[in-house]
Each structure stands twice: as C-alpha cells, then as structure tokens.
C-alpha cells in the first residue's frame, strides 16, 4: 500500500515536471539593441608604463587610471580624463601623511594602487608609498 502511494506521487511529480518543461518557451536568446560597443583604444601615458593598472569611472563619466611604475622606481601614477578616456592628464597628489617620513610631495609610490569613487563622485587614490606607509589622496 505504501509502495503504491510512493509510486503514485513520484509519477505525479514527474508528470508535472514534464508539463512545466513543455510549456516553457524554447528558443534562442537574441542580443538587445543596446549591445556593448568599443572604440579605438587610447594610451594613457606613452612614457611611463604601469603594472597592475586600475581604472574607475565616476558618475559624471570621468575616467581615472592609476598604477605602480614598479618598485625599482618607487613611483605610482594617477591620471584623469574628462573626455571619456580619449585623453588623460596627471592628477595632483597630496603631501605625505606624516612629516616624519621626510619625503616632499609628490612622494614616491611603488605598489598596489587603488582608485575608489563614492556616490557623490569624490575620488580616492590609495598607494603603498614605497612600502613605507599607506598614502591616500
């Protein structure tokens, strides 16, 4: 008796599953008219190469790029673009966080740069600053 009930419920569940699959629309999903597009790439800085580059776009469409130029140079770069990434300019970096460090602005960088943008559009740039401290602008 128990076996027949289990078999009945199993067949009923299988039947419901088959009906549900049969009623679901089957077809190829097509791309929307708002497909992703790409432009010709632009070079941020043809002289200073960056390893581990970081890029961010703020709510106004401004593009920001940063990256360390290497621990051998102990520098990091920070660039901004107001024309959608077609041209870039160097962003000003603040003075060092502590006078004890003794290195005038713009101090060296050297690794693990990061850019963040809050909801209001304010940009934040963080850098290891030659492995001596965490510099934030």
Beta strands, then each sheet from edge to edge (+ up, - down):
strand 1: 51-57
strand 2: 63-70
strand 3: 75-81
strand 4: 89-90
strand 5: 114-117
strand 6: 123-127
strand 7: 135-136
sheet 1: 1+ 2- 3+ 4-
sheet 2: 5+ 6- 7+
end
